[in-house]
């Protein structure tokens, strides 16, 4: 069993930055591929970014060049640095951990981009 706890969300003005964190416990963090997803009101959950156990990254087109995913295996934590935030980035952001057939989700953290 893996527990995921997101933090770092909040209210930010357009053009601002936030750094999300996802702390994990309960298993060997380094073997998991980690990802961030988001869900805006009335919309389906969508992929934002991912980082494999080997450190390879992938990004959704709308966040490419603005968001950066990273991981610290010593701290069992994955991060999402979000820069140049736009109102359309407003959503609940969820952390995800995947290994083979295992898949875990955090409870989500709200990000609101508004002036």
Order of alpha helices (4+ residues) and beta strands (2+ residues): beta-beta-beta-beta-beta-beta-beta-beta-beta-beta-beta
